Amino acid sequence: MTYKLCVKIKGCKTLDDVRNFIKLNKIKIIFFAETHGILDELKIQDKIIFKLRPVCYLYELLEEERLISKGDFIEFLKRDDSERFSVISSFGELKPTIRLAKKYNLPLIGCDVKNMYRKNKDFLKEINADEENRSMFNRERKQIEIIKKSLIEYDGLIFVSVGAFHLRKDSPIFKEIKSNYIIVLPLIDNTELENLEKDFNISHAEKIIYIMKSK
């Protein structure tokens, strides 16, 4: 499986071009559609962060936690990989992203509610549509709140990594966040995530292309 980043911004071919585009167009946010471990997206994130140099990293799976100081990162990375961080994730599952933020000295800020409104993992077995809709509404309100606060708190480009579903075309994030932004979305064998067959086996994918485009 190969991974590639493809810039689809007018007048830009490389990330160096994108860096100039960001300055000229006062871009405040990079939205990155993540797949929570389904794809090996950190190599693409690393490339983007290295070139575009955001000043902070908002991370959905960190929920309500914040890692700001060097000590915060050290303490998090000391935790046993198998220990539960939340209903959703273990410490081990989050550590690759923690290390990425630490590598670039980025404050790492959770942008979701604790346990993502889950009491346990029963939702994986049976989905209640009404509960799911309430949960999604509350979670996305929290994401919007944290993004807005971070735009005030940090003077510079913000990297926002949230599940791809939250970056759907009709997402309330795009209705409420008025700042100029860039978005990065994956194509799997030239197909958008939402258009993949339900029984598609990701291990059979041959090519992953992350498309970077502007608002």
Secondary structure, DSSP 8 states (H G I E B T S, - for coil): -EEEEEE-STT-SSHHHHHHHHHHTT--EEEEEE-TTSS-THHHHHHHHHHH--SEEEEGGGTT-EE-SHHHHHHHHHS-TTSBSSSS-BHHHHHHHHHHHHHTT--EEE-S-GGGG-SSGGGGT---HHHHHHHHHHHHHHHHHHHHHHHHH-SS-EEEEEEGGGGSTT-HHHHH--S-EEEEEEEETTEEGGGS-TT--GGG--EEEEEEEE-
